[in-house]
Amino acid sequence: MPLKPGDISTLSSILSNPIEYLKGVGPVKGDLLKKELNIFSFNDLLTHFPYRHIDKTEIKKIGDLTPDLDYIQVAGKIVSCEIMGEKRGRRLVAELQDDTGSLELTWFQGINWIQKTIHIGQSFLVFGRLSYFMGSPQITHPEIEILTPEKKEGKNYLEPVYPTTEKLKVRGLNGRQIGKLMYTLVGLLHEKDIPENIPENIIQQLQLMPRYQAYLNIHFPANPLFYEKALARLKFEELFLAQVRLGLIRSNRHRYSRGVVFEQVKTLFHTFYASYLPFALTGAQKRVLKEIRQDTARGSQMNRLLQGDVGSGKTIVALLSMLLAADNGYQSCMMAPTEILARQHNESIRELLKDMPVQTALLTGSTPKAKRKEILEKASNGNLHILIGTHAIIEDQVQFNKLGLAVVDEQHRFGVAQRAKLWEKASVPPHMLVMTATPIPRTLAMTAYGDLDYSIMDELPPGRIPVTTVHRDESARSQVMDFIKAEIKKGRQAYIIFPLIEESEKLNYENLMKGYENVKAYFPEPAYWISMVHGKMKAPQKEANMQRFIQKDTQIMVSTTVIEVGVNVPNATVMVIESAEKFGLSQLHQLRGRVGRGGDKSYCILLTGNKLSAEARERLKIMCATHDGFIIAEKDLEIRGPGDIEGTRQSGMLNFKLASIVQDKHLLDFAKQHAEILLNEDPELNLAVNLKLKNYLQQQKGQTLWSKIS
C-alpha cells in the first residue's frame, strides 16, 4: 500500500521516507529535488550539507555599523520610499531608521513587488551586505521581513545556505528555501534516528561530538565553534568508515583468499639475476621484490599495486616476479593497454631472456590466425612460460595450463571487470601485480587503493641523466626548431606533441595536420623525415609510422598524446610539447618520460602562447623545478582535486561529501591510524564495543562489506 503524506511513522526509520512526504515538498518539488540534486529520501536531504552560514543571531544598531563589517542584520522603521531614475537606471530607494541612525536600502530588480511589500511607518528586520556611499551606510537588494516581537532578539542559530540549481530556484527552492525544508526535517528527528556508528572509546578518546548532535550543528549551529566541532566529527566519520571498510577487505583477503604458493627461488631467477641482469637493482627494486616474494609464499592471493615513476624499472621487477613463478612451475601473463606497449614489453623481455630456457609469446588483436592458434596451444599445454599481450589475453579462448601470476601494466586503463577476468583463468586465482607509471599521491593511495597492498619505487636506476625542462613562449619558436635541428645533426631524434581537444575529434585532426604542416616548413624533406601518429589512424599505419621512428628512418615524431605511455626510443633526446598550458601536470610528466631513456642528455621544451592563466603558469613552474613524479602528483592533487587525477579508481571510496583528502591530510592519517588499531584488535568487528560499527557498515546501501576489489 503506497504511503500518504503524514504516514512517516510507519517506516522503520524516518530517514528512509521518500522526500515528497516532507511538509513543504510534495510531488512536483520532490521530482525536481530527485532530478536536480539526487535527493530521493529524508536521509538524502539530511546529508545535503550547507556551503555557508549566515549569522542572524545579532541585530546591530545602525549607529554601531563600521566599514569593516560584511553581512549585517538591522531592525527599524521605513521612513521614506521612492522610485528614482528612469529605464535602466530605475531603482527603488528606501530609508530605514532606528533610534541610533538611518540606512539606505536600494533595489534595482523586483521593484513592483517590493513597493507592494513595504509601507512607510512599518517596522522591518533587514539583512544584507553592507557597503558605503559618500560615507553613508547602505544595503543593495537586502532581505526583508516584517518585524514581530519574537524576531527582535535575532535567531538562536546560524542560518544555513545550501547548494541548489537554476531549475530549483525558478520553482522556489533557492539555497535558503532548502534551509526551511531542512529546518522542518531536523524538527522531526530524534537521537534514535541518527544512531552512533563510531565505537564509544574512540568518541571519548578523540572528544568527538555525538553523531546526532553533529548533524544538528552542521545544519543549524548555535555559533561557529559548534559548527567546526560538527564538521570535524562528520569529516572524521567519512574518512574513518572508508579506512575500516578498506581494511576489512584487505585483511579478509589476506586471511581467506586462497593463492598459489611460490615455495622457492630457483634456477631461472638466480641465473638471470647473476648473469643477465643489465644493471644493478636499486634499493627500491630490491625492497619491492622482497615484498612480492613474501606475498607469493604465504598461500593467500597477492593483490599488489606497484607504483613507480617514469624509468624506475618496474618491467625488470615484473620480469623477475614472472621468473619466480616459472621456477615454481607456474605460468605468467602480462597485459598492457595498447599494442605498441605490449609489443615493446615483448621485445625488451625477449631480448633479456634470449639466452635462457624461457618460452615467451606476444598475443594482440593483430596476431595472425596461425600464430594465434600456436600460442593458444602452448598456453593451454603449459609449454609457454610468459604470455605478453593486450586485452586479447582475457578472451575466453585463451586458456592456461597453470597460471600463477598476472601482471597488469598501466592498470588505470583497464576496468575492474577486465582485470577480474584474469582471475577466472585458473582454478585458484593467480597472484595480481598491477603497475602504474603515474605516481599516486600518498593521500590518494590511502583512500582509493587502501584495499591493495601497495609498493612505491621512488628511486631511478644509476646512470640516468635528468631531463632538462624549460618553458618557452611562441616568440621563441624559431630558436626551439633550431635547437631540434642541432640535436638531429648529432644523430638524435625528437618528439613534437600536440594536445587533444576533448570536445572535437575533427578539431584535433585539423589542429594536428596544421601543426604537421608547420613542422614540415621548418624541416623540409629530403633533409629531414617526419613520422606522424594520431588517434584516427588505423592500427597498422600507426604501428608502421611508430616503427619507422623506432628504427631511426625518421628523425621527428609528430603526435597527439597516444605516445604518452610506454614508447621507448632511447635515441630521442628532445620532447617539445605544443600548447603545454592545455595539459595537466601528470600528463606533462608522462610525456617528458619519453626522453632521457638513453645515455645522452635530453630536453623537454614546454611551448605555450603568450597569455597564461595563473594556474597554467604554476603547473609549468612545477614541471621546470622538479623531476620527482610523486611531488608532481601531490601538486596535481592540490591544484585539480582527486576527481580529475588520471588513474583514480571508480570505487566510490573518494565520494566524500565533507572531507577533502587534500585539505584534511592530517585527519586522514588520524582516521587510518585508528582504523588499523581497531582492526588489529578486532578483525571481525565482533567485540561488543564495535557492533554498532559493524551493523552500520552492513546496512550501507550499495556497499559490500566483504567484497574484493582487483
VMD Tcl script that draws the C-alpha trace (Angstrom):
set ca {
  {0.00 0.00 0.00}
  {1.56 3.36 -1.02}
  {2.45 5.92 1.64}
  {0.34 9.01 2.11}
  {1.68 12.29 3.47}
  {1.76 12.08 7.24}
  {2.49 8.33 7.31}
  {6.13 8.98 8.22}
  {6.00 6.88 11.38}
  {5.16 3.66 9.52}
  {8.75 3.14 8.32}
  {11.49 1.58 10.43}
  {13.44 4.83 10.21}
  {12.04 8.24 9.45}
  {15.10 8.94 7.28}
  {14.07 6.31 4.72}
  {10.85 8.20 3.89}
  {10.51 9.49 0.30}
  {11.34 13.18 0.05}
  {7.88 14.14 -1.32}
  {6.34 13.27 2.08}
  {8.22 16.03 3.87}
  {5.96 19.00 4.66}
  {6.58 21.75 2.10}
  {7.85 19.42 -0.65}
  {5.08 17.44 -2.38}
  {5.23 15.56 -5.71}
  {6.35 18.43 -8.01}
  {9.19 19.73 -5.85}
  {10.02 16.14 -4.90}
  {10.59 15.21 -8.56}
  {12.76 18.28 -9.04}
  {14.87 17.50 -5.97}
  {15.39 13.96 -7.29}
  {16.38 15.11 -10.78}
  {18.48 18.11 -9.82}
  {20.19 17.10 -6.55}
  {19.68 13.31 -6.30}
  {17.62 13.84 -3.15}
  {15.20 10.89 -3.01}
  {14.71 10.44 0.74}
  {14.77 12.31 4.05}
  {18.28 10.93 4.55}
  {19.45 12.33 1.21}
  {18.22 15.75 2.29}
  {19.89 15.42 5.71}
  {23.23 14.72 4.01}
  {22.85 17.70 1.63}
  {25.16 19.98 3.56}
  {25.23 23.80 3.60}
  {28.16 25.55 1.91}
  {27.96 28.58 4.22}
  {26.02 30.04 7.13}
  {24.54 33.48 7.65}
  {24.86 34.99 11.12}
  {21.47 36.37 12.12}
  {22.00 35.81 15.82}
  {22.67 39.51 16.42}
  {20.65 42.60 15.47}
  {23.01 45.55 15.19}
  {22.24 49.20 15.85}
  {22.66 51.34 12.73}
  {24.81 53.80 14.71}
  {27.30 50.98 15.52}
  {27.93 49.98 11.88}
  {31.51 50.30 10.58}
  {33.01 49.76 7.07}
  {34.89 46.61 8.18}
  {31.60 44.67 8.60}
  {30.35 42.34 5.85}
  {26.82 40.89 6.15}
  {24.73 42.58 8.84}
  {21.24 42.44 10.32}
  {19.42 45.57 11.50}
  {15.86 46.44 12.55}
  {13.94 49.68 12.14}
  {11.10 51.65 10.53}
  {10.78 52.62 6.88}
  {10.66 56.43 6.93}
  {10.76 57.07 3.18}
  {10.36 55.09 -0.04}
  {10.52 56.36 -3.65}
  {11.38 55.28 -7.21}
  {14.32 57.13 -8.68}
  {15.89 57.25 -12.17}
  {14.47 56.03 -15.48}
  {14.70 52.94 -17.70}
  {17.91 51.02 -16.92}
  {18.80 53.39 -14.09}
  {15.40 52.91 -12.40}
  {15.66 51.89 -8.75}
  {13.64 51.84 -5.54}
  {15.29 53.62 -2.62}
  {14.01 53.39 0.96}
  {15.35 54.76 4.24}
  {15.39 52.54 7.32}
  {15.72 54.26 10.69}
  {16.30 53.03 14.25}
  {16.95 55.07 17.42}
  {20.68 55.45 16.56}
  {20.69 56.40 12.86}
  {19.47 55.65 9.33}
  {20.45 53.32 6.49}
  {19.64 53.42 2.75}
  {18.08 50.32 1.11}
  {18.21 50.00 -2.71}
  {16.55 47.63 -5.19}
  {17.22 47.52 -8.96}
  {15.07 44.42 -9.58}
  {11.65 43.27 -8.39}
  {10.73 46.91 -7.76}
  {6.96 46.47 -8.18}
  {6.82 43.56 -5.71}
  {8.98 45.39 -3.12}
  {6.81 48.52 -3.47}
  {3.73 46.49 -2.56}
  {5.54 44.83 0.37}
  {6.93 47.81 2.27}
  {4.98 50.74 3.71}
  {6.17 53.92 5.39}
  {5.97 53.61 9.16}
  {6.18 49.82 9.11}
  {8.96 48.02 11.06}
  {11.23 45.51 9.27}
  {14.06 43.12 10.01}
  {16.68 43.71 7.29}
  {19.65 41.57 6.28}
  {22.29 42.06 3.58}
  {25.83 43.04 2.62}
  {26.87 46.41 3.99}
  {28.53 48.97 1.73}
  {29.22 52.69 1.99}
  {28.49 55.51 -0.48}
  {29.70 59.03 0.23}
  {30.33 57.96 3.83}
  {26.77 56.70 4.40}
  {25.85 53.03 5.03}
  {23.63 51.22 2.51}
  {22.47 47.73 1.52}
  {21.61 46.77 -2.08}
  {18.93 44.11 -2.57}
  {18.51 43.34 1.15}
  {16.35 40.53 2.51}
  {13.45 41.98 4.47}
  {10.71 40.60 6.70}
  {8.12 42.26 8.89}
  {9.48 42.73 12.41}
  {7.45 40.84 15.03}
  {8.08 40.76 18.81}
  {9.66 37.27 18.66}
  {12.15 38.38 15.98}
  {13.55 41.31 17.97}
  {16.20 39.13 19.61}
  {17.65 37.59 16.42}
  {17.83 33.85 15.68}
  {19.40 31.40 18.14}
  {21.30 29.60 15.35}
  {23.37 30.41 12.25}
  {21.16 30.23 9.16}
  {22.39 27.69 6.56}
  {22.61 28.31 2.80}
  {22.55 25.20 0.58}
  {23.80 24.32 -2.91}
  {20.96 24.47 -5.45}
  {20.39 24.77 -9.21}
  {18.76 27.30 -11.55}
  {15.76 24.99 -12.17}
  {15.17 24.68 -8.42}
  {15.45 28.43 -7.89}
  {12.72 29.03 -10.51}
  {10.45 26.63 -8.58}
  {11.02 28.37 -5.25}
  {13.87 26.25 -3.93}
  {16.87 28.53 -3.63}
  {19.68 27.86 -1.14}
  {17.84 29.45 1.79}
  {14.45 27.92 0.96}
  {16.05 24.47 1.05}
  {17.13 25.57 4.54}
  {13.47 25.89 5.53}
  {12.84 22.29 4.41}
  {15.89 21.21 6.41}
  {14.55 23.01 9.48}
  {11.30 21.06 9.12}
  {13.19 17.77 8.77}
  {15.51 18.35 11.71}
  {12.46 19.14 13.87}
  {11.14 15.62 13.20}
  {14.34 13.81 14.17}
  {15.26 12.16 17.45}
  {18.51 10.63 18.65}
  {17.34 7.12 17.67}
  {17.02 8.27 14.03}
  {20.74 9.07 13.81}
  {22.37 6.24 15.81}
  {26.06 6.28 16.67}
  {28.36 4.40 14.27}
  {31.80 5.01 15.79}
  {32.90 2.97 18.84}
  {32.36 4.82 22.11}
  {36.02 4.52 23.18}
  {37.16 6.38 20.02}
  {34.49 9.08 20.53}
  {35.71 9.64 24.09}
  {39.40 9.44 23.23}
  {39.10 11.99 20.40}
  {36.39 14.04 22.17}
  {34.15 13.82 19.12}
  {30.72 15.42 19.10}
  {27.99 12.71 19.26}
  {26.61 11.86 15.80}
  {23.07 13.16 16.40}
  {24.39 16.46 17.75}
  {26.84 16.71 14.84}
  {24.01 16.55 12.30}
  {22.01 19.21 14.14}
  {25.03 21.51 14.35}
  {26.28 21.02 10.80}
  {22.95 22.48 9.67}
  {21.84 24.82 12.48}
  {24.80 25.60 14.76}
  {24.37 27.99 17.68}
  {27.76 29.55 16.86}
  {30.82 28.97 14.61}
  {32.56 26.82 17.26}
  {29.67 24.32 17.32}
  {29.77 24.19 13.51}
  {33.52 23.47 13.47}
  {33.11 20.65 16.01}
  {30.24 19.12 13.99}
  {32.24 19.41 10.76}
  {35.33 17.77 12.33}
  {33.20 14.90 13.66}
  {31.50 14.18 10.32}
  {34.71 14.51 8.30}
  {36.45 12.07 10.63}
  {33.46 9.71 10.31}
  {33.69 9.69 6.49}
  {37.42 9.02 6.47}
  {37.34 6.51 9.33}
  {34.50 4.44 7.81}
  {36.30 4.36 4.44}
  {39.51 3.16 6.09}
  {37.70 0.49 8.13}
  {35.90 -0.71 5.01}
  {39.14 -0.95 3.04}
  {40.94 -2.53 5.99}
  {38.28 -5.25 6.25}
  {38.56 -6.03 2.55}
  {42.35 -6.20 2.76}
  {42.55 -8.25 5.98}
  {39.89 -10.71 4.82}
  {41.71 -11.16 1.52}
  {44.91 -11.88 3.44}
  {43.19 -14.40 5.70}
  {40.64 -16.11 3.48}
  {41.57 -15.77 -0.19}
  {43.45 -18.78 -1.49}
  {46.55 -18.23 -3.55}
  {49.11 -20.45 -5.23}
  {52.37 -20.83 -3.32}
  {55.73 -19.99 -4.87}
  {57.77 -22.05 -2.42}
  {61.32 -21.48 -3.59}
  {63.58 -19.17 -5.54}
  {65.26 -21.50 -8.02}
  {67.50 -21.66 -11.11}
  {65.74 -19.29 -13.53}
  {65.57 -16.41 -11.06}
  {69.13 -16.92 -9.79}
  {70.64 -17.37 -13.27}
  {69.01 -14.23 -14.64}
  {69.89 -12.23 -11.53}
  {73.55 -13.35 -11.58}
  {74.27 -13.41 -15.34}
  {71.77 -11.45 -17.42}
  {70.55 -8.53 -15.31}
  {71.56 -5.46 -17.39}
  {72.22 -3.22 -14.37}
  {72.41 -3.40 -10.59}
  {68.98 -3.22 -8.95}
  {68.12 -0.11 -6.96}
  {67.29 -0.36 -3.27}
  {63.62 0.30 -4.16}
  {63.56 -2.59 -6.67}
  {65.10 -4.96 -4.12}
  {62.57 -3.89 -1.47}
  {59.61 -4.48 -3.81}
  {60.92 -7.90 -4.90}
  {61.20 -8.89 -1.25}
  {57.57 -7.82 -0.67}
  {56.42 -9.83 -3.73}
  {58.45 -12.84 -2.57}
  {56.75 -12.73 0.85}
  {53.28 -12.24 -0.70}
  {53.58 -15.20 -3.07}
  {54.91 -17.59 -0.44}
  {52.16 -17.34 2.17}
  {49.27 -19.18 0.47}
  {46.86 -16.29 0.00}
  {46.40 -14.33 -3.21}
  {48.74 -11.38 -3.73}
  {46.94 -8.22 -4.85}
  {49.71 -5.61 -5.04}
  {49.84 -2.20 -6.68}
  {53.32 -1.27 -7.85}
  {53.65 2.43 -8.49}
  {56.89 3.79 -9.80}
  {57.99 6.92 -11.54}
  {58.84 7.01 -15.23}
  {62.01 4.95 -15.77}
  {62.14 3.47 -12.24}
  {62.49 -0.10 -13.59}
  {59.07 -1.67 -12.99}
  {59.45 -4.00 -16.01}
  {62.55 -5.70 -14.50}
  {60.64 -6.24 -11.22}
  {57.73 -7.75 -13.19}
  {60.11 -10.00 -15.16}
  {61.87 -11.28 -12.03}
  {58.45 -11.98 -10.49}
  {57.45 -13.97 -13.59}
  {60.71 -15.96 -13.39}
  {59.87 -16.70 -9.75}
  {56.52 -18.12 -10.97}
  {58.26 -20.20 -13.66}
  {60.73 -21.55 -11.08}
  {57.73 -22.92 -9.18}
  {56.05 -24.49 -12.21}
  {53.57 -21.69 -12.92}
  {52.83 -19.58 -16.00}
  {52.56 -15.78 -16.09}
  {50.83 -13.25 -18.29}
  {51.46 -9.53 -18.72}
  {48.64 -7.32 -20.03}
  {49.27 -3.84 -21.50}
  {46.65 -1.31 -22.67}
  {47.99 -0.75 -26.21}
  {49.54 -2.91 -28.90}
  {52.56 -0.59 -29.06}
  {53.24 -1.00 -25.34}
  {52.61 -4.78 -25.42}
  {55.00 -5.13 -28.37}
  {57.69 -3.13 -26.57}
  {57.36 -5.23 -23.42}
  {57.64 -8.36 -25.55}
  {60.74 -7.15 -27.38}
  {62.56 -5.99 -24.25}
  {61.71 -9.18 -22.29}
  {62.66 -11.46 -25.19}
  {65.98 -9.62 -25.51}
  {66.66 -10.00 -21.78}
  {65.76 -13.73 -21.84}
  {67.34 -14.63 -25.21}
  {69.96 -16.94 -23.63}
  {67.59 -18.57 -21.14}
  {65.22 -21.56 -21.48}
  {62.08 -19.45 -21.03}
  {59.30 -19.54 -23.63}
  {57.55 -16.20 -24.27}
  {54.88 -15.12 -26.77}
  {53.00 -11.97 -27.84}
  {49.22 -12.04 -28.33}
  {47.38 -8.97 -29.67}
  {44.39 -8.26 -31.88}
  {46.63 -8.28 -34.96}
  {48.34 -11.64 -34.26}
  {47.92 -13.80 -37.43}
  {45.45 -16.69 -37.16}
  {48.04 -19.49 -37.50}
  {50.37 -17.87 -34.96}
  {47.43 -17.28 -32.61}
  {46.47 -20.96 -32.76}
  {50.04 -21.98 -31.94}
  {50.19 -19.57 -28.96}
  {46.84 -20.80 -27.57}
  {48.03 -24.42 -27.77}
  {51.30 -23.63 -25.95}
  {49.45 -21.67 -23.25}
  {46.97 -24.49 -22.62}
  {49.50 -27.34 -22.63}
  {51.94 -25.50 -20.35}
  {54.81 -25.11 -22.86}
  {54.57 -21.31 -22.63}
  {56.07 -19.63 -19.55}
  {55.14 -16.00 -20.23}
  {52.32 -14.59 -22.39}
  {52.50 -10.85 -23.10}
  {49.65 -9.04 -24.80}
  {46.78 -6.60 -24.88}
  {43.23 -7.28 -23.64}
  {43.30 -10.17 -26.18}
  {44.72 -12.19 -23.24}
  {41.39 -12.08 -21.37}
  {39.34 -13.50 -24.27}
  {37.58 -16.77 -23.38}
  {39.54 -18.94 -25.83}
  {42.82 -18.09 -24.08}
  {43.30 -20.89 -21.53}
  {46.34 -21.53 -19.36}
  {47.63 -24.83 -18.05}
  {48.74 -23.39 -14.72}
  {48.51 -19.59 -14.45}
  {50.15 -18.34 -11.26}
  {50.86 -14.62 -11.84}
  {49.04 -11.89 -13.80}
  {50.81 -8.56 -14.33}
  {48.67 -5.60 -15.45}
  {50.59 -2.60 -16.76}
  {49.13 0.93 -16.70}
  {46.30 -0.56 -14.65}
  {44.05 2.53 -14.74}
  {43.50 1.90 -18.47}
  {41.64 -1.33 -17.63}
  {38.29 -1.65 -15.88}
  {37.78 -3.79 -12.77}
  {35.74 -6.30 -14.81}
  {38.58 -6.73 -17.32}
  {41.11 -7.37 -14.55}
  {38.71 -9.76 -12.81}
  {38.61 -11.89 -15.99}
  {42.25 -12.77 -15.34}
  {41.15 -14.35 -12.04}
  {38.98 -16.79 -13.96}
  {41.92 -18.15 -15.95}
  {42.90 -20.50 -13.10}
  {41.06 -22.65 -10.53}
  {43.00 -20.82 -7.78}
  {43.07 -17.09 -8.70}
  {46.57 -16.03 -9.82}
  {48.64 -13.52 -7.90}
  {47.98 -9.98 -9.21}
  {50.65 -7.34 -9.73}
  {49.14 -4.12 -11.08}
  {51.60 -1.45 -12.19}
  {51.28 2.24 -12.92}
  {53.79 4.81 -14.12}
  {51.51 7.60 -12.91}
  {52.70 8.24 -9.35}
  {49.75 8.40 -6.99}
  {49.87 10.85 -4.07}
  {50.09 9.06 -0.72}
  {46.78 10.53 0.47}
  {45.05 9.35 -2.68}
  {46.60 5.88 -2.40}
  {45.37 5.62 1.21}
  {41.77 6.16 0.12}
  {41.50 4.90 -3.46}
  {43.89 1.97 -3.19}
  {43.74 1.14 0.51}
  {42.36 -2.34 -0.21}
  {45.52 -3.23 -2.14}
  {48.96 -3.74 -0.73}
  {50.97 -1.11 -2.49}
  {54.66 -0.68 -3.18}
  {56.41 2.52 -4.17}
  {59.52 2.64 -6.35}
  {60.84 6.15 -5.81}
  {64.42 5.59 -6.98}
  {65.79 5.79 -10.53}
  {68.45 3.34 -11.77}
  {72.03 4.69 -11.62}
  {73.33 6.48 -14.69}
  {70.03 8.10 -15.70}
  {70.72 11.74 -16.64}
  {67.90 14.07 -15.50}
  {65.92 15.67 -18.33}
  {66.36 19.47 -18.53}
  {62.90 21.08 -18.69}
  {62.37 24.65 -19.92}
  {59.35 26.84 -20.69}
  {59.36 28.90 -23.90}
  {56.60 31.04 -25.40}
  {55.60 31.46 -29.04}
  {58.21 34.17 -29.68}
  {60.97 31.57 -29.17}
  {59.56 29.04 -31.68}
  {62.31 29.51 -34.29}
  {65.05 29.05 -31.65}
  {63.31 25.84 -30.45}
  {63.24 24.48 -34.02}
  {66.91 25.40 -34.50}
  {67.72 23.51 -31.31}
  {65.94 20.40 -32.68}
  {67.99 20.71 -35.88}
  {71.21 20.82 -33.81}
  {70.20 17.65 -31.94}
  {69.28 15.87 -35.19}
  {72.69 16.85 -36.59}
  {74.20 14.91 -33.64}
  {72.20 11.86 -34.75}
  {69.38 12.31 -32.22}
  {65.58 12.31 -32.65}
  {62.74 14.49 -31.39}
  {59.04 14.32 -30.47}
  {56.63 17.21 -31.12}
  {53.33 16.65 -29.28}
  {50.02 18.41 -29.86}
  {47.17 18.48 -27.32}
  {43.85 16.68 -27.64}
  {40.73 18.81 -27.54}
  {38.23 16.53 -25.82}
  {35.13 18.02 -27.41}
  {36.10 17.53 -31.04}
  {37.87 14.76 -32.93}
  {37.60 16.89 -36.10}
  {39.33 19.84 -34.40}
  {42.02 17.52 -33.03}
  {42.75 16.25 -36.52}
  {42.77 19.74 -38.05}
  {44.97 21.06 -35.23}
  {47.44 18.21 -35.70}
  {47.52 18.49 -39.52}
  {48.12 22.25 -39.28}
  {50.92 21.60 -36.78}
  {52.35 18.89 -39.04}
  {52.47 21.29 -41.99}
  {54.19 23.93 -39.82}
  {56.79 21.38 -38.69}
  {57.39 20.34 -42.34}
  {58.02 24.00 -43.19}
  {60.87 24.04 -40.64}
  {62.10 20.54 -41.55}
  {61.66 20.06 -45.31}
  {62.16 16.67 -46.98}
  {64.51 15.11 -48.01}
  {66.84 16.78 -45.49}
  {64.51 15.57 -42.70}
  {61.92 12.80 -42.44}
  {58.88 13.02 -40.18}
  {56.55 10.33 -38.77}
  {53.02 11.18 -37.65}
  {50.77 9.26 -35.25}
  {47.22 10.15 -34.14}
  {44.02 8.54 -32.87}
  {42.15 8.48 -36.22}
  {44.89 6.40 -37.84}
  {44.25 2.70 -38.45}
  {46.34 0.46 -36.16}
  {48.64 -0.97 -38.89}
  {49.51 2.51 -40.21}
  {50.06 3.81 -36.69}
  {52.33 0.88 -35.91}
  {54.26 1.32 -39.20}
  {54.86 5.03 -38.53}
  {55.93 4.28 -34.96}
  {58.33 1.59 -36.16}
  {59.88 4.00 -38.72}
  {60.72 6.32 -35.81}
  {61.99 3.49 -33.60}
  {64.20 2.22 -36.47}
  {65.58 5.80 -36.97}
  {64.16 6.03 -40.50}
  {62.53 9.30 -39.39}
  {64.08 11.94 -37.14}
  {60.90 13.62 -35.86}
  {57.68 12.15 -34.45}
  {54.67 14.49 -34.67}
  {51.91 13.07 -32.48}
  {48.99 13.56 -30.15}
  {49.24 12.07 -26.66}
  {48.92 8.48 -27.96}
  {52.66 8.15 -27.22}
  {52.19 9.30 -23.62}
  {52.84 5.86 -22.10}
  {55.27 3.12 -22.96}
  {57.03 4.28 -26.13}
  {60.71 3.57 -25.67}
  {63.13 5.23 -28.10}
  {66.48 5.70 -26.31}
  {67.85 7.80 -29.19}
  {65.13 10.50 -28.77}
  {66.54 13.43 -26.77}
  {64.04 16.27 -27.36}
  {60.38 16.43 -26.33}
  {58.56 19.57 -27.49}
  {55.04 19.89 -26.05}
  {52.94 22.35 -28.04}
  {50.30 24.38 -26.13}
  {51.72 22.91 -22.92}
  {49.33 25.08 -20.89}
  {46.47 22.80 -22.03}
  {47.97 19.70 -20.39}
  {47.63 18.51 -16.80}
  {50.74 18.05 -14.66}
  {50.73 14.26 -14.65}
  {50.33 14.17 -18.44}
  {53.24 16.60 -18.91}
  {55.34 14.39 -16.63}
  {54.39 11.24 -18.58}
  {55.29 12.89 -21.89}
  {58.62 14.09 -20.51}
  {59.33 10.47 -19.57}
  {59.54 9.52 -23.26}
  {63.00 11.16 -23.46}
  {66.08 10.64 -21.30}
  {65.86 6.87 -21.80}
  {69.35 6.51 -23.31}
  {72.77 7.72 -22.18}
  {72.53 11.15 -23.85}
  {71.49 14.46 -22.30}
  {67.78 15.08 -23.03}
  {65.46 18.08 -23.03}
  {61.76 18.79 -22.56}
  {60.56 22.11 -24.00}
  {57.16 23.38 -22.87}
  {55.94 25.65 -25.67}
  {53.00 27.94 -24.84}
  {51.12 31.00 -26.01}
  {51.99 34.39 -24.51}
  {48.87 34.69 -22.33}
  {48.73 32.17 -19.46}
  {46.39 31.76 -16.51}
  {47.92 31.78 -13.02}
  {47.14 28.04 -12.68}
  {48.83 27.18 -16.00}
  {51.89 29.24 -15.04}
  {52.04 27.37 -11.71}
  {51.93 23.99 -13.49}
  {54.76 24.93 -15.85}
  {56.83 26.29 -12.97}
  {56.47 22.97 -11.09}
  {57.47 20.99 -14.20}
  {60.64 23.05 -14.64}
  {61.51 22.81 -10.94}
  {61.29 19.05 -10.26}
  {61.57 15.61 -11.89}
  {60.04 13.79 -8.93}
  {56.75 12.29 -10.11}
  {55.47 11.96 -6.54}
  {55.98 15.68 -5.83}
  {54.27 16.45 -9.15}
  {51.36 14.13 -8.29}
  {50.88 15.85 -4.91}
  {50.86 19.26 -6.60}
  {48.42 17.99 -9.23}
  {46.14 16.78 -6.45}
  {46.30 20.20 -4.75}
  {45.58 22.08 -7.98}
  {42.92 19.86 -9.56}
  {41.48 17.72 -6.75}
  {41.09 13.93 -6.66}
  {38.25 13.68 -9.14}
  {40.42 14.82 -12.02}
  {43.56 12.81 -11.37}
  {44.03 10.19 -14.04}
  {44.13 6.72 -12.59}
  {41.91 7.29 -9.56}
  {39.56 4.38 -9.01}
  {35.84 4.26 -9.59}
  {35.36 2.51 -6.28}
  {33.21 5.14 -4.61}
  {35.83 5.50 -1.89}
  {36.52 9.10 -2.90}
  {32.91 10.25 -2.87}
  {33.24 12.18 0.37}
  {30.65 14.88 0.93}
  {32.61 16.84 3.53}
  {36.17 15.52 3.85}
  {38.89 16.50 1.41}
  {41.95 14.30 1.04}
  {43.91 17.44 0.12}
  {42.87 19.81 2.94}
  {42.28 17.09 5.53}
  {45.52 15.08 5.22}
  {46.11 15.13 8.98}
  {42.57 13.87 9.62}
  {43.05 11.09 7.04}
  {46.26 9.98 8.78}
  {44.41 10.02 12.08}
  {41.47 8.02 10.69}
  {43.77 5.42 9.11}
  {45.73 5.04 12.34}
  {42.57 4.45 14.43}
  {41.07 2.08 11.83}
  {44.26 -0.02 11.85}
  {44.37 -0.17 15.68}
  {40.70 -1.23 15.78}
  {41.08 -3.96 13.12}
  {44.29 -5.30 14.67}
  {42.42 -5.77 17.95}
  {39.14 -6.99 16.42}
  {39.49 -8.07 12.75}
  {35.90 -9.37 12.53}
  {34.31 -6.45 14.49}
  {32.78 -8.95 16.91}
  {33.56 -7.16 20.18}
  {30.54 -5.52 21.83}
  {32.10 -2.05 21.52}
  {32.35 -2.47 17.72}
  {28.93 -3.99 16.95}
  {27.30 -0.62 16.14}
  {30.05 0.00 13.60}
  {29.66 -3.47 12.08}
  {25.88 -3.14 11.81}
  {26.19 0.29 10.23}
  {28.66 -0.92 7.58}
  {26.49 -3.92 6.72}
  {23.40 -1.75 6.31}
  {25.03 0.75 3.98}
  {23.19 0.93 0.70}
  {25.33 -0.20 -2.21}
  {28.32 -1.04 -0.03}
  {29.54 -4.64 0.14}
  {31.43 -5.19 3.33}
  {33.41 -8.24 2.33}
  {33.84 -7.61 -1.39}
  {37.10 -7.93 -3.31}
  {38.45 -5.17 -5.48}
  {41.05 -6.19 -8.02}
}
mol new
graphics top color blue
foreach p $ca { graphics top sphere $p radius 0.5 }
foreach p [lrange $ca 0 end-1] q [lrange $ca 1 end] { graphics top cylinder $p $q radius 0.2 }
display resetview
